[in-house]
Every structure is written in structure tokens, then in C-alpha cells.
Amino acid sequence: MKHGVSRWLPLIVLLGVAGCGSQAQQSPGASLLTPTITPVFLLPAPLANPAGGPGRAASSATPSALAVAPGVTVTSAVPILMYHQIKDLPANASADDLTWTVSPKSLDAQLGFLAENGYATISLDQLLDGLAGRATLPPKAVVLTFDDGWKTQYINALPLLKQRKQTATFYVVSSYIGYSAYFSWAMVQEIQESGMTIAGHTVDHASLTGLSLAQVERELRDSKTALEQKLGLTVAHFAYPNGAYNDAVVEAVKHAGYRSATTINPLSVKNPVSPYLLPRLRVSYQATLADFAKKLP
């Protein structure tokens, strides 16, 4: 499915900072959000249905440029890296699994590469404070993000992050918690207590551009509330499921009280950029360490 683009503004994003599941079904007859700006999003290929958890509906789109928004000038580059499943795959793994999975061995090597080459992992709060000029970021800052709340992230990624004293953000789909392929509430609590950021990813992993405004608001509000009440923390960050957003969705995310939102536009972050349109770079199964290094400034 291709999405037409009538107009867009390109954003150059080579960053760095220096000094200074199953998609929710649309209700019959629900009115769709009408974009007031050019839709800017990528939709990932469907993931195989995990045992004991929701699957993903197929979707695809053509990438388009990231819209420019006012911001504070930053002179160095900060890539936001995106991970999904962290596990070993069989030799006959599908192209989709290869796209959205990284092996534990590869993740360990990548984290080692960051440490050995002077990169510092930072939180999204630190990134936003740096972009706003309220904090000085490390000269080689990187943000690590993990989507959907897969149990393989808890089993295989969390120990490596803790071992190397690195931080990351975990975007959790609230209704998936408790399925056998996903986090339990105890796991989410442990991840948060390990110094990681717990962030929102809707209730049902619904593509928000296909929902009514009321449905979008429910997905944003109820997932945030569930995480905050259960964990006793403030959920300030969000990732668009399937990377799908438009102007109305962005406004709804702001009004729901989130401080940032990440896309899957394959770029690094540099001002001027809206904190609600932060791009990310996907890491995949077949990427070599040399491929990984090319994603970094």
C-alpha cells in the first residue's frame, strides 16, 4: 500500500550532540482522522504471530521525508537505535524475522563496540534536555530503544545492558503484558528498577492513522494510565506503532501528556526537529558490526 505525498520538506539528520502484535480493529463506521499535514511514516513488514501473544497485520508504505519543526541548534549527532526481538533465528528464518530481530550475540557485540569506541548511551530525557540547551550531552551520545515488550528483550537484552552499565528505553504495549511471549508486570517493574525507561506504545499496537480521534485518545490515554498506575512512575515518551502518524495524531500525543514520540524514519536526529517526530535507525539480524558502525556518527 503506497501513500501519496503531495508536498514535504526534507530534514537532514546526521546527528550528534556537543556542548551547549495485533493491531486493534477499527470500529464499524468510525470516522477516520483526516491528516492536515503530509503523512510521514514507514510501516514495518508483519511479524510472525508469537506463541502466546497477539500477532501483526500486514502493512507496508513508502518512506518519505521527515518534516521540519523549530528547535534548538545542536552541533553533534545522536542516533536513536531501534530493536525488536532479541533471539537466535533458524537458518530458514523469514525475511520479516530477519528484519525485526537481532541475535543476543550480535547485540552483545554492538554494545561492546559502543563502549570500546567512546559512545555513551543516554535516556530520551537526557536527549531532549540536550536538544533544548538545558544539558550538555556526551560528544558521542546514542539512544537505545526496544519496541513492543517482547520477553526476549527481558531474557537476552536486559542482562547485557546491566552488565555493560548501559541504559535504554523500552516501548511497551500495555494490553500485551502478561501474554507468554511478552513481558509480565514483574518483568516491566524489574526493567524499570534496573535504570531503564518504560515508555508507551498504545494499548493494542494499533496504527493510529486508521482510527477515529476518540480511539486514538483512548489508545494513548489508557496505555499511559495503566503503566503509570501499575508501576508508580510517569510515562513521558511514546513510539508510534508501525511508525504511523499524521498531524492530528501528533497533536493527540502532545495533549495526552507525552514529552516525545519516536518514528521509524531511518535517520539520525539533529535540530531543527520536533520532539514528537524523532527518527530512529533499525538494527537487523544480518547486519554486520561494520554495518552497525555505519549507523553511528
C-alpha atoms as one frame of an Amber mdcrd trajectory, in Angstrom:
protein
   0.000   0.000   0.000   1.557   3.273  -1.087   0.728   6.629   0.434   0.845
   9.647  -1.832   2.915  12.629  -0.862   1.896  15.934  -2.365   4.451  18.083
  -0.585   7.169  17.661   2.041  10.204  19.328   3.459  13.415  17.326   3.791
  15.285  17.253   7.069  18.993  16.476   7.078  19.660  14.355  10.120  23.146
  13.168  10.763  23.320  13.802  14.402  25.413  14.105  17.379  25.378  16.441
  20.324  28.107  18.656  21.550  28.495  21.136  24.301  25.828  23.630  24.599
   1.186  -7.599  17.858  -2.126  -7.492  16.843  -3.477  -4.222  15.658  -6.745
  -3.025  17.133  -9.648  -3.368  14.724 -11.363  -0.165  13.685 -14.941   0.196
  14.902 -17.523  -0.138  12.097 -18.391   3.259  10.773 -15.786   5.079  12.852
 -14.701   8.338  11.282 -11.063   8.392  10.265  -8.646  11.134  11.191  -8.008
  13.428   8.263  -4.363  14.462   8.063  -3.778  18.185   7.966  -0.151  17.748
   7.000   1.503  15.271   4.689   1.530  11.805   6.298   5.120  10.878   7.107
   5.635   7.280   8.129   7.029   3.867   7.388   5.155   0.688   8.160   7.192
  -2.417   9.020   6.531  -5.768   7.448   4.338  -8.039   9.586   5.937 -10.004
  12.359   5.108 -13.673  12.668   2.438 -14.378  15.263   4.274 -15.141  18.508
   3.181 -18.092  20.545   1.074 -16.919  23.424   0.558 -13.368  22.186  -1.036
 -11.130  19.598   0.208 -11.175  16.010   0.601  -8.363  13.499  -1.449  -7.440
  10.476   0.435  -6.942   7.234   1.136  -3.380   6.148   3.640  -1.511   4.027
   4.408   2.001   2.847   6.961   4.044   1.026   9.276   6.138   3.233   9.041
   9.878   2.907  10.999  12.766   4.320  10.809  13.939   7.905   9.024  17.222
   8.400  10.992  20.145   9.798   9.964  21.752  13.058  11.550  24.573  15.114
  14.190  23.591  17.624  17.481  24.487  19.230  20.615  24.003  17.162  22.717
  21.004  18.102  26.199  20.616  16.684  26.781  16.900  17.093  24.836  13.773
  16.058  22.728  11.429  18.209  21.384   8.260  16.591  18.382   6.556  18.161
  18.768   2.819  17.535  15.674   0.608  17.291  15.446  -3.061  18.295  12.559
  -5.512  18.466  13.047  -9.244  19.135  16.387 -10.311  20.651  16.844 -14.014
  19.938  18.558 -16.546  17.685  16.783 -17.463  14.458  16.834 -20.713  12.491
  18.609 -20.943   9.138  15.258 -20.826   7.313  14.032 -17.677   9.089  11.685
 -15.455   7.112  12.718 -12.102   5.712  10.366 -10.448   8.187  12.008 -12.146
  11.159  15.447 -11.231   9.843  14.326  -7.618   9.551  12.884  -7.254  13.052
  15.208  -9.480  15.092  18.780  -9.216  16.405  20.668 -12.144  17.924  21.918
 -11.894  21.528  25.476 -12.400  20.257  25.161  -9.512  17.826  23.608  -7.238
  20.447  26.454  -8.047  22.832  28.993  -7.201  20.118  27.187  -3.953  19.319
  27.082  -2.869  22.946  30.757  -3.750  23.221  31.522  -1.674  20.131  29.770
   1.322  21.673  31.723   1.021  24.910  35.076   0.404  23.239  34.688   3.367
  20.896  33.684   6.004  23.415  29.921   6.074  22.859  27.649   6.798  25.811
  24.051   5.589  25.943  21.646   8.241  27.197  17.948   8.405  28.038  15.343
  10.232  25.992  15.018  12.760  28.822  18.724  13.496  28.518  18.418  13.798
  24.737  15.544  16.277  24.963  17.315  18.334  27.606  20.377  18.464  25.372
  18.358  19.479  22.325  16.731  22.247  24.363  20.079  23.532  25.626  19.359
  22.582  29.244  22.112  19.973  29.444  25.393  19.075  27.796  25.320  15.719
  26.081  28.322  13.406  25.739  30.182  14.026  22.472  29.248  10.533  21.227
  25.758  10.019  22.601  23.455   7.177  21.488  19.891   6.282  22.466  18.865
   2.600  22.540  15.186   1.664  22.164  13.360  -1.681  22.296   9.811  -1.975
  20.960   6.689  -3.934  21.897   7.696  -5.563  25.187   8.910  -8.927  23.853
  10.010 -11.338  26.564  13.202 -11.986  24.587  14.242  -8.418  25.419  13.970
  -9.191  29.122  15.758 -12.537  28.802  18.516 -11.588  26.373  18.887  -7.788
  26.258  18.416  -6.648  29.855  21.312  -8.724  31.291  23.671  -7.354  28.623
  22.583  -3.777  29.280  23.065  -4.217  33.018  26.413  -5.943  32.570  27.729
  -3.072  30.465  26.021  -0.412  32.608  24.108   0.990  29.640  20.628   2.449
  29.583  17.750   2.006  27.140  14.097   2.829  26.577  11.500   0.057  26.366
   8.267   0.880  24.499   5.584  -1.368  25.979   2.181  -2.281  24.506   0.065
  -2.307  27.654  -2.510  -4.960  26.668   0.254  -7.394  25.665   1.635  -7.532
  29.208   1.017 -10.995  30.620   0.993 -12.906  27.330   3.611 -15.639  27.335
   5.646 -14.066  24.509   5.719 -10.665  26.203   6.705  -9.039  29.490   4.901
  -9.795  32.705   4.249  -6.875  35.045   7.055  -8.165  37.283   9.445  -8.019
  34.324   8.424  -4.461  33.478   8.984  -3.488  37.103  12.435  -5.078  37.110
  13.391  -3.368  33.863  12.376  -0.003  35.315  14.229  -0.675  38.567  17.337
  -1.540  36.532  17.585   2.072  35.386  15.756   1.720  32.078  12.955   3.967
  30.794   9.480   2.483  30.386   7.562   4.222  27.607   4.204   3.973  25.857
   3.331   2.124  22.649  -0.519   2.216  22.866  -2.926  -0.319  24.319  -3.200
  -2.601  21.288  -0.359  -1.668  18.914  -2.935  -0.016  16.663  -1.869   2.061
  13.654  -3.207   5.375  14.892  -3.828   6.932  11.478  -6.561   4.354  10.863
  -8.571   5.181  13.985 -11.116   7.821  14.944  -9.927  10.650  17.177 -11.732
   9.112  20.148  -9.990   5.775  19.544  -6.600   7.462  19.246  -7.142   9.295
  22.512  -8.146   6.057  24.242  -5.059   4.209  22.958  -2.793   6.994  24.199
  -4.546   7.684  27.497  -5.357   4.166  28.659  -1.910   2.718  27.945  -0.226
   5.620  29.746  -2.575   5.336  32.713  -2.152   1.552  33.004   1.638   1.773
  33.085   1.703   4.719  35.475  -0.760   3.248  37.955   0.819  -0.198  37.981
   4.441   0.979  38.147   4.106   4.232  40.063   6.021   6.286  37.517   5.426
   8.961  34.892   5.322   7.684  31.312   6.716  10.595  29.297   7.742   9.016
  25.987   5.902   7.281  23.167   6.567   5.388  19.916   4.088   5.364  17.025
   3.020   1.753  16.315   4.104   0.806  12.798   5.590   4.292  12.563   2.158
   5.626  11.507   1.289   9.226  12.317  -0.162  12.412  10.880  -0.724  15.916
  12.192  -3.831  15.000  14.166  -2.092  12.023  15.783   0.917  14.147  16.728
  -1.361  16.707  18.374  -3.142  13.940  20.286   0.180  12.618  21.571   1.087
  16.094  22.821  -2.278  16.540  24.521  -2.003  13.119  26.178   0.988  14.416
  28.116   3.898  12.701  26.409   7.182  14.580  26.177   8.437  12.885  23.000
   7.463  10.439  20.278   9.670   8.370  18.010   9.044   7.314  14.428  10.747
   4.670  12.306  12.026   7.141   9.749  15.573   5.809   9.114  17.581   8.873
  10.073  19.625  10.255  12.940  18.397  13.195  14.994  19.516  16.788  14.529
  17.774  20.100  15.145  15.584  21.577  13.958  13.302  18.627  14.708  10.097
  18.251  16.683  10.437  16.074  19.811   7.308  14.324  18.520   8.963  13.324
  15.227  12.214  11.762  16.390  13.641   9.368  13.776  15.229   6.000  14.544
  17.652   3.621  12.868  16.623  -0.047  12.770  19.146  -2.741  13.642  18.513
  -6.086  11.888  19.643  -9.694  12.174  22.038  -9.845   9.233  23.765  -6.534
   9.963  27.494  -6.962  10.488  29.416  -4.960  13.062  30.675  -2.828  10.148
  27.051  -2.206   9.128  26.260  -1.234  12.700  29.187   1.182  12.851  27.876
   2.993   9.762  24.768   3.996  11.726  26.921   5.949  14.170  28.485   9.402
  13.766
